[in-house]
C-alpha cells in the first residue's frame, strides 16, 4: 500500500518547513535511511529521511514552504496506483482546515488533481548524491550543482550550509551576490546585512521563530531588570594563569558560564520556568549560550554546566558554536535550557538588556570588560569592570532574589577559585 509522506516536526518550535531541494526524483528506489530532501526549519537546514521502502511515486512540493504535517510525497511499489491514498490525505487536510484547526491544507502547496507520475520529475535532480561525493569531493544538492554550472561558479569554492556541509540552493545565491562570503564563514554580522541594502528579502524560518517566540516572551512575561558591575581583575589574572600551560585557551565567556552554573545551584528560584498554573524549579543546570549566525540567533545548550570543568565547557561551547554557524545543530542540542546567557562583550558593548528565552525565567546579558578609573580604599586607580544585567520574569523571580543571585555571581567572578569548590 502506498505511503503518504508528510512534513515532520523537526524542532519543538517548527510550524512549517521549506523544501530546499529533493535528493531523490520520481521513480527512484528508496530504502529506510535514504535522504529524500533538504528541509530548512526555523533552526537549521536538515535532511528528510525515509522510513519506508519502495519507489518515490509522487512529489507534491518541489520547492518552498510546507506546513507541519503537510503532504510532501508518496512512496510505494513500482508503478503502484497511489491516487486514492493521495486524494484521501489531501481531503483530510482540507477538512481539518475548514474546521478551524491549526493544520494547514496541503492543497495550498500540492496539486489538488491527480498528476501522472511522469510529470513529477524534479528538474535537475539526476541523483541523490553523486559517487564523487562519496569519494571525498564536494557535496552538493543536484539543484545547487545545476545552478553553479549555469552561473559559471566553481562549486568547490562555495561553503555549504546544509546537512553535513552539503551545498544547497541558498549557498549558490549567497555566493553569487557576494563571492567572498561563500568561502569562509563571516563572523562580521553587520557586513552580511550590508549586502542586503535596498533589497526586500523573504523572512526565513529562523527569523519567523525568533519573532514569534521572543514576541510572546516580551509581551506575556513581565520583565524587570537588575544591573550589577563586577570587578574582573582577579578573573583576568586567573585566566592568564590557566592559559599559560597549554590549550585549550579558556575564555572569559567560559568562566561566566561556569560561574553562572555554580550560582544557579545556590539560587534555584532563578533556575526555574513559569508553566501557567505551576512553577518548575529545575534540579539540573542547563545553560543556553546565544550564538549570532547570519540568519539570526541560535541557542545551543551546555548541560550540567555547574558540574563541568572550564576545559570541558570551553570545548563544548566552541563545538556547538561552530555547528550553529554551519547550521548543523541538532534539535536536542538546542532544547532543555533552564537559563540563558547572551554575551556582547566581544563587540565592545558596555551594557544592554536581553529578552527572556522561553521556557527560562531569566537571561543574563553580559557586557564587555572596560578599563576605567575606580576608587579603592579611598584611592583612584585603574580597574577592569564588567556590567551584567539580569532580565527576570516577575511571575517567578522577585527583585531581591535577582539581586542575591547577582551578588553570588559577582562573588564567584571576583574570587574565581570559589567556582571550583
matplotlib code that plots the C-alpha trace (Angstrom):
import matplotlib.pyplot as plt

x = [0.0, 1.3, 2.5, 1.9, 4.9, 4.2, 6.3, 7.6, 8.1, 11.9, 12.1, 10.0, 9.0, 8.7, 5.4, 6.4, 9.5, 10.9, 11.8, 15.3, 15.7, 15.0, 17.8, 15.6, 13.5, 10.2, 10.9, 14.0, 14.1, 14.0, 15.2, 14.8, 17.5, 17.8, 17.7, 14.8, 15.2, 16.7, 14.4, 15.0, 13.5, 13.4, 16.7, 18.8, 18.8, 18.1, 17.7, 14.3, 14.9, 12.8, 11.3, 9.7, 10.9, 9.8, 9.8, 9.2, 5.9, 5.0, 6.5, 3.8, 6.0, 9.2, 10.4, 9.1, 7.2, 5.1, 3.2, 4.0, 2.0, 1.5, 1.7, 5.2, 5.4, 4.2, 6.3, 5.0, 5.6, 6.9, 4.1, 1.6, -1.6, -1.4, -4.1, -6.7, -4.3, -3.1, -6.5, -7.7, -4.8, -5.5, -9.2, -8.5, -6.2, -8.8, -11.5, -9.2, -8.6, -12.3, -12.9, -10.6, -7.8, -4.2, -3.4, -2.9, -4.4, -1.7, -3.8, -2.2, 1.2, 0.4, -1.8, -5.5, -5.9, -4.1, -0.8, 0.7, 3.9, 5.8, 5.1, 6.6, 10.2, 12.2, 14.3, 18.0, 17.5, 19.6, 20.8, 20.7, 24.4, 26.9, 29.6, 32.2, 30.7, 31.2, 34.9, 35.5, 34.8, 32.4, 28.9, 26.0, 22.4, 21.5, 19.8, 22.9, 25.1, 22.8, 22.7, 26.5, 27.1, 24.6, 26.2, 29.8, 30.5, 33.3, 31.3, 34.4, 34.8, 31.3, 30.8, 27.8, 25.3, 23.3, 23.4, 27.0, 28.2, 26.3, 25.9, 22.3, 20.5, 20.8, 24.6, 24.8, 22.5, 24.7, 27.9, 26.5, 25.7, 29.0, 31.6, 33.8, 31.0, 30.7, 34.3, 34.6, 32.1, 31.7, 31.7, 31.1, 27.3, 27.0, 28.9, 26.4, 23.5, 25.3, 24.8, 21.1, 20.7, 17.9, 16.5, 13.4, 14.2, 11.6, 11.5, 13.5, 12.1, 14.6, 13.6, 9.9, 10.7, 12.7, 9.9, 7.2, 9.0, 10.6, 7.4, 5.4, 8.1, 8.3, 4.6, 3.5, 6.2, 6.5, 10.3, 12.3, 16.0, 18.8, 22.3, 25.5, 29.1, 31.8, 35.5, 37.1, 40.8, 41.1, 39.3, 41.8, 44.7, 43.2, 42.6, 46.2, 47.4, 45.1, 46.2, 50.0, 50.4, 48.6, 45.5, 42.6, 42.7, 39.9, 37.8, 36.0, 32.7, 33.7, 34.4, 31.0, 29.2, 30.8, 30.2, 26.5, 26.1, 27.5, 25.4, 22.2, 22.8, 22.7, 19.7, 17.2, 14.5, 16.2, 16.7, 13.0, 10.2, 6.7, 4.2, 0.9, -0.6, 2.7, 6.4, 9.0, 12.2, 14.8, 17.1, 19.7, 21.5, 21.4, 22.7, 21.8, 24.6, 23.3, 25.2, 24.8, 24.5, 23.8, 20.0, 19.6, 20.3, 20.7, 21.0, 22.9, 22.7, 25.6, 24.1, 25.1, 27.2, 27.7, 29.4, 31.8, 35.4, 36.3, 38.2, 35.1, 32.9, 35.4, 35.4, 31.6, 30.9, 33.3, 32.0, 28.3, 29.0, 30.7, 27.8, 25.4, 27.2, 27.3, 23.6, 24.4, 22.9, 20.5, 17.2, 18.3, 21.3, 19.0, 16.5, 16.2, 17.8, 16.9, 18.8, 20.4, 23.5, 23.8, 27.3, 28.0, 31.2, 33.3, 31.6, 32.7, 29.1, 29.3, 25.7, 22.4, 19.2, 18.1, 14.6, 14.0, 14.4, 11.4, 10.9, 13.5, 12.6, 15.7, 18.5, 21.9, 23.1, 26.9, 28.8, 32.5, 35.3, 36.0, 39.3, 38.2, 39.2, 37.8, 38.0, 39.7, 40.5, 40.0, 42.4, 41.7, 43.3, 42.7, 40.3, 38.7, 34.9, 32.2, 28.4, 25.9, 22.1, 19.7, 16.3, 13.7, 10.1, 8.4, 5.9, 8.7, 11.6, 11.4, 13.7, 15.5, 16.0, 17.5, 19.8, 21.0, 21.8, 23.9, 25.7, 26.7, 27.7, 29.8, 31.5, 32.3, 33.9, 35.8, 37.1, 37.4, 38.7, 35.3, 33.6, 35.9, 34.9]
y = [0.0, 3.4, 5.6, 9.3, 11.2, 14.3, 17.2, 16.1, 18.4, 18.6, 21.0, 21.9, 25.3, 24.4, 25.3, 24.8, 23.7, 25.0, 22.4, 23.4, 20.6, 16.9, 14.4, 11.7, 12.0, 10.3, 6.7, 6.3, 3.3, 4.3, 2.4, 3.2, 5.7, 7.3, 11.1, 12.3, 16.1, 19.0, 21.0, 24.4, 24.7, 27.6, 26.5, 24.7, 23.0, 19.3, 16.1, 14.5, 10.8, 8.0, 5.4, 3.4, 1.0, 1.2, 3.8, 7.5, 7.8, 11.4, 14.7, 17.2, 20.2, 20.6, 23.7, 26.2, 26.2, 23.3, 23.3, 20.7, 17.5, 18.8, 16.3, 16.0, 12.8, 9.3, 6.1, 2.7, -0.3, 0.4, 1.7, 1.3, 3.4, 5.9, 8.5, 7.1, 7.5, 10.9, 12.3, 11.0, 12.7, 16.0, 15.7, 15.1, 18.2, 20.3, 19.2, 20.0, 23.5, 24.1, 23.0, 25.8, 23.6, 24.7, 22.2, 23.9, 22.2, 20.6, 21.6, 25.1, 23.6, 20.5, 19.9, 19.1, 17.0, 13.7, 14.1, 11.3, 10.1, 11.1, 14.8, 14.7, 14.9, 17.5, 19.5, 18.8, 16.1, 13.5, 11.7, 11.9, 12.2, 11.6, 8.9, 11.7, 13.0, 9.7, 9.8, 12.9, 15.6, 18.5, 17.5, 19.5, 19.1, 18.4, 21.8, 23.6, 21.8, 22.8, 26.5, 26.6, 25.2, 27.6, 30.6, 29.6, 29.2, 27.0, 24.9, 23.9, 27.5, 27.6, 26.9, 24.6, 25.3, 22.1, 18.9, 17.5, 20.6, 20.0, 22.9, 23.9, 26.5, 29.4, 28.9, 29.5, 32.5, 34.0, 33.3, 35.0, 38.1, 38.2, 35.6, 36.2, 35.4, 31.8, 30.9, 31.2, 31.9, 35.6, 36.5, 40.2, 40.2, 43.8, 43.0, 40.3, 42.8, 45.4, 43.2, 43.4, 47.2, 48.2, 44.6, 43.0, 39.5, 36.9, 36.2, 33.0, 30.2, 31.1, 34.8, 33.8, 31.7, 34.5, 37.0, 34.6, 33.3, 36.5, 38.5, 36.1, 36.3, 40.1, 40.7, 37.8, 37.7, 40.8, 41.6, 43.5, 44.2, 44.3, 45.5, 45.0, 45.9, 43.3, 43.7, 41.4, 42.0, 38.6, 36.8, 38.3, 37.2, 33.7, 33.3, 34.3, 31.7, 29.0, 29.7, 29.7, 25.9, 24.5, 24.6, 24.9, 28.6, 29.4, 32.5, 34.9, 33.5, 30.0, 31.5, 33.3, 30.0, 28.2, 31.0, 31.2, 27.5, 27.5, 30.5, 28.9, 25.9, 28.3, 30.1, 27.5, 30.2, 31.7, 28.3, 27.9, 28.1, 29.5, 26.8, 28.7, 27.0, 26.0, 26.9, 24.3, 24.6, 22.6, 20.2, 20.4, 23.4, 23.5, 26.9, 28.1, 30.2, 32.6, 32.4, 35.0, 33.5, 35.0, 34.4, 35.4, 33.7, 30.1, 29.0, 25.7, 24.3, 23.4, 20.6, 20.3, 23.4, 23.6, 20.2, 20.6, 22.0, 25.0, 23.0, 20.9, 24.0, 25.6, 22.6, 22.3, 26.0, 26.0, 22.9, 23.9, 27.5, 26.1, 23.8, 26.7, 28.9, 26.0, 25.2, 21.7, 21.8, 19.0, 19.8, 18.0, 20.4, 23.4, 22.1, 21.7, 25.0, 26.3, 29.6, 31.6, 33.8, 36.5, 38.0, 41.0, 41.9, 41.0, 43.8, 46.4, 46.7, 48.0, 47.3, 46.0, 44.2, 40.9, 39.3, 36.1, 32.9, 30.7, 28.5, 30.1, 32.6, 34.7, 35.6, 37.2, 40.0, 40.3, 43.4, 43.9, 44.3, 48.0, 49.6, 52.6, 54.6, 53.2, 54.1, 51.5, 52.3, 56.0, 56.0, 56.3, 53.5, 51.7, 48.9, 46.3, 46.3, 44.3, 45.1, 42.3, 42.7, 40.0, 40.1, 38.2, 37.0, 38.7, 35.9, 33.6, 35.8, 38.7, 41.7, 40.6, 37.1, 38.5, 40.8, 37.9, 35.8, 38.6, 39.1, 35.4, 35.6, 38.7, 36.9, 33.9, 36.1, 38.4, 35.3, 32.7, 29.9, 29.7, 28.5, 25.5, 24.4]
z = [0.0, -0.9, 2.0, 2.0, 3.3, 5.4, 6.7, 10.1, 13.1, 13.1, 16.0, 19.0, 17.6, 14.0, 12.3, 8.7, 6.7, 3.4, 0.8, -0.4, -2.9, -3.5, -3.4, -5.0, -8.1, -9.1, -10.0, -7.8, -5.5, -1.8, 1.3, 5.0, 6.0, 2.5, 2.4, 0.4, 0.5, 2.3, 4.6, 6.1, 9.6, 12.0, 13.4, 10.8, 7.3, 7.9, 6.0, 5.4, 6.0, 4.6, 6.9, 4.1, 1.4, -2.2, -5.0, -5.0, -6.9, -6.4, -5.2, -4.1, -3.3, -5.4, -3.6, -1.0, 2.3, 3.6, 6.9, 9.5, 8.6, 5.0, 2.2, 0.6, -1.4, -1.9, -1.6, -2.7, -5.0, -8.5, -10.8, -7.9, -8.2, -5.4, -6.3, -3.9, -0.9, -2.0, -2.6, 0.8, 2.5, 0.7, 1.6, 5.3, 5.3, 3.6, 6.1, 9.0, 7.7, 7.2, 10.8, 12.0, 13.3, 13.2, 10.4, 7.1, 4.0, 1.9, -1.1, -0.9, -1.6, -3.6, -6.7, -5.9, -9.0, -9.6, -11.5, -13.5, -12.1, -15.2, -14.5, -11.1, -12.2, -10.3, -12.9, -12.4, -9.9, -11.6, -8.4, -4.7, -4.1, -6.8, -6.5, -6.5, -3.2, -1.5, -2.7, -0.6, -3.2, -2.8, -1.6, -3.1, -3.9, -7.6, -7.8, -6.3, -8.9, -11.7, -10.6, -10.1, -13.6, -15.2, -13.5, -14.0, -10.3, -9.1, -6.6, -4.7, -3.5, -2.0, 1.7, 2.3, 5.0, 4.5, 6.5, 6.7, 4.9, 1.7, -0.6, -1.2, -3.3, -0.8, -0.7, -4.5, -4.3, -1.5, -3.3, -6.5, -4.5, -2.6, -3.7, -0.7, 1.7, 0.4, 1.0, 4.8, 7.5, 8.0, 11.7, 11.0, 11.1, 10.0, 6.8, 6.0, 6.2, 4.2, 1.2, 1.7, 1.4, -1.0, -1.1, 0.1, 1.5, 2.4, 6.1, 6.9, 9.1, 11.8, 11.8, 12.0, 15.0, 16.7, 16.1, 17.4, 20.5, 21.7, 20.9, 23.1, 25.8, 25.8, 25.8, 28.1, 30.7, 32.9, 32.5, 35.1, 35.0, 37.6, 36.7, 38.6, 38.0, 38.6, 39.3, 36.8, 37.9, 39.6, 36.7, 34.3, 36.4, 36.8, 33.1, 32.3, 34.8, 33.4, 29.8, 30.5, 30.4, 27.3, 25.2, 25.5, 26.0, 28.5, 27.5, 29.8, 28.4, 29.7, 33.1, 33.1, 32.1, 34.9, 37.5, 36.4, 36.7, 40.2, 41.2, 39.9, 42.2, 45.1, 43.8, 42.5, 42.4, 39.3, 37.7, 37.0, 34.4, 34.5, 33.5, 33.9, 36.9, 38.4, 38.6, 37.7, 39.8, 37.8, 39.6, 36.9, 35.4, 31.6, 30.2, 26.8, 25.1, 22.5, 19.2, 16.4, 13.0, 9.6, 9.7, 13.3, 16.6, 17.8, 21.4, 21.9, 25.4, 27.8, 30.0, 33.7, 33.4, 37.1, 37.2, 34.3, 34.4, 32.4, 29.8, 29.0, 28.9, 26.5, 24.2, 24.2, 23.6, 20.7, 19.1, 19.5, 18.2, 15.1, 14.4, 14.9, 12.4, 9.9, 10.6, 11.7, 15.2, 16.0, 17.8, 21.0, 21.2, 21.4, 23.9, 27.6, 28.7, 32.2, 31.9, 29.1, 28.7, 25.9, 25.7, 23.5, 25.3, 22.3, 20.4, 23.0, 24.2, 27.8, 28.9, 27.4, 28.3, 26.8, 26.2, 28.2, 26.2, 26.9, 28.9, 31.1, 33.9, 33.4, 31.0, 31.7, 29.4, 29.6, 28.5, 27.8, 30.3, 30.4, 31.7, 33.8, 36.9, 40.1, 43.8, 46.1, 49.7, 49.1, 46.1, 42.4, 40.3, 37.0, 37.3, 34.9, 35.3, 33.6, 33.7, 33.7, 33.6, 34.7, 32.9, 35.0, 34.7, 37.7, 37.8, 39.0, 40.3, 42.7, 42.8, 46.0, 44.5, 41.3, 43.3, 45.6, 42.5, 41.0, 44.3, 44.3, 40.6, 41.4, 44.3, 42.0, 39.3, 41.8, 43.6, 40.8, 43.0, 44.6, 41.5, 41.5, 45.0]

ax = plt.figure().add_subplot(projection="3d")
ax.plot(x, y, z, "-o")
ax.set_aspect("equal")
plt.show()
